[in-house]
């Protein structure tokens, strides 16, 4: 299936899929911060969808749109089945993980190790696109291991684009599949944003999105001079307020930035509603810790929640009490 080559507007800015971070509660919070930024789920393996708790992995709140699901797998048939299922849940995009370097992911033969098998990735993407009517995108790295050549990336792009994929999200760092932990691989080897720029120049007909090391909207705007979109990762999770002006500055929307107090109040209402359905407060409140990053009282806010949640487990007033501490600063 040939997909539309025009950039999806939400791709101008997105928040990266991050394991143990971008669950549905974190995405709800981020959506209160920015209306237009594209959000991604954590990576969900094909096995988890086909044989696990499907609702736990795929459920989301309608407020989250635009929202994309990231799949992990390497079997075209399984990925096609999962793409069809995810499309039925109403996601806006299906993304294939070809960038995660963890040992667990490699043992399942997916993630960054797939860069060495571009034809297999192309088969996977084609099968997924044929199984649903959603755009299928690929998130990858600029290369793998200590190879000096960068031929792996254009080889992958050529093979996958030939099968209809029009959008590539490129993390501007090589994935080392041996000798580094995933955490170390977020810092080593150095970022090469210039390589992502080069991909954009080589493939003007494709949508190329840069990921890796972006920590502010100012940096995002600078990168947007060279690429079609920017994906922000851990900085957006640990300091979500950097996205407060995203709708206006990146998307040109006529929307005033939300106040942190309003965001906190709306998220507290959401958490209270979720608790009535059995969701533990701790599962949701942990995403709030960076909301006041860089503001007076931020440390008191984080410390109060961290120290009091374990002993006041499902007491929503912990959040309100923490907010009052910030107001006093």
Buried (B, 14 or more C-beta within 10 A) or exposed (E): BEBEEEBBEBBBBBBBBBBEBBBBBBBBBBBBBBBBBBBBBBBBBBBBBEEEEBEEBBEBBEEBBBBBBBBBBBBBEBBBBBBBBBBEBEBBBBBBBBBBBBEEBBEBEBBBBBBBBBEBBBBBBBBBBBBBEBBBBBBBBBBBBEEEEBEBBBBBBEBBBEBBBBBBBBBBBBBBBEEBEBEEBBEEBEBBBEBBBBBBEEBEEBBBBBBBBBBEBEBBEEBBEBBBBBBBBBBBBEBBBBBBBBBBBBBEEEBEBBEBEEBBBBBBEBBEEBBEEEBEBEBBBBBBBBBBBEEEBBEBBBEBBEEBBEEBEEBBEBBEBBBEBBEEE
